[in-house]
Amino acid sequence: MNILIIGAGKVGLHLAKDMSERNHTVRIIEIIPSICESAGKLKNVEAICGDGCDPIILETAGIKIADVVAAVTGDDEDNLVIAQLSKMQPNRPKVVAVNNHPRNEWLFNKKWGIDASVKTTDVLACLIEKEMDKVQ
């Protein structure tokens, strides 16, 4: 499977490493040069330095052959733009995105080009409840 990840923060880097270890073809886009350089050191991961909201950068990174696009930047607006640009491609890849701020939750759905979203507050709430269940 061809996976394109936009955002090489902790989530993006771990996702890229995990997916490459599962023998998927992984490319990651990062706008900050020093972080992009670090991402390029991951085994079997191609790093592209540039803005993941730029259609030319997305095309250079292989969006036209991507099966899955993961928009995992720390900026909800960027993640939404990436989703929209992904769905404009002829291959219409599946899009997963991180929703960083609860006020934007209503946008992270299929109407906005997102097939699946991860809400950071929901993940944290589940972890807290799980840990509290262990205590009681």
N, C-alpha and C positions, 0 to 999 in steps of 0.2 A: 504494500500500500504506500502511496506517496502522501507524505504528511508535510504540510507547511505550517510552521509555527511563527507567529509574529509576537515578539517580545522575548528578550533573553534575560529576564529577571530570574529569580529563584524558581518560580513556577515553570517558566519556559525552558530553562536549562535542565531541570529535572525531567520534564516531559520529553524533551529531545533525547536525553540520555536513555530514558526508559524505552521509548519507541524505537530507537536505534538498536538497543539490546534485543528487542523483539523482532529484529530483522526487517524493519520498515525503512523505506528511503525517507530520510528526514533532512529538511532544510529549515533554517531559522533566520529570521530577519531581525536586526537590531539597529537602532538609530545611533546609539552612543558607541563611538569607535573602540574605546578600551574594552567595553563589555562585549562587543562584537568579536574582538580579537580573542577574548577568553572563550567565547562560544565556539570559535573556529578550532579550538584545541580538543573539542569533544570527538571521540572516536566515531567514525562513520556518520558525521553530521557536517553538512555544508552550511557555512555561515555567510550571509549576505549583509553587508553594511549599508544601511539606508533607512528611509522612512517607509514603514509598512503601509502607510496610507497613500503612497505614490503608486499609481497603476503601472508605471514603467519598472519600478523596483519589484512589484509583485510579479510582473511578467518575467523579469530576469530570474526571479526565484522559482519559477515554474508553476505559477498558479493555474495555468491552462491544463496542466496534467495532474494537479493535486486531487486526491480523493477526499482529503480532510484538511480544512484550514482551522487552526487553533489561534484565536485572537486573545492573547493572554497579557496584554499590556496593562499597565496600572491606570490607564485612562479609558473610561467608559466610552467617551466620544470616539476615540481612535478605534476601539473594538467594534463599535457600530459601523463606522466607515469601512473597516476591513470586511465586515460581514456583507455589507451592501455591494462592495466591489467584487467580492467572491461570487456572489449570486448572479452577477452580470456576465460571468464567464460561460462559455458554451458547455463546459463539463459540469457546471453547477455543483461544486464540491459541497460536502456536508460541512457546516460551520459550527464550531463550539466556541464559546466566548466566556470570559470572566466578567461578571457584573460586580464592580468594586464598591459602588455606592447604592444603598437601598432606594434612594429617590429615583434612580434610573431603572428599577426593576421592571416596570411596565413596558419598557422598550425592548427587553431581551426576549424576543419571541420570533416565531416564523415570519410574521408580517414584516419584521425588520431584518430578515435574512439569517436568523440564528436558529439552528436546529436543536441545540442544547446549550444551556447556560449553567454556570456555576456561580452561585451567590456566596460571596465570602462570608457574609454574616450568617447565612444558614449553615454553612459548614462549621463555623465556630460554635454556633448554638448547639448543633448535634454533638460535637465533641464535648462541650461542657456538660450536657445532659448525660452523655455516656459515662463521663468521669464521675458525675454525681451519683449515678446508679451504682458504681463500684463501691463508693463510700458507705452507702446506706445498707 
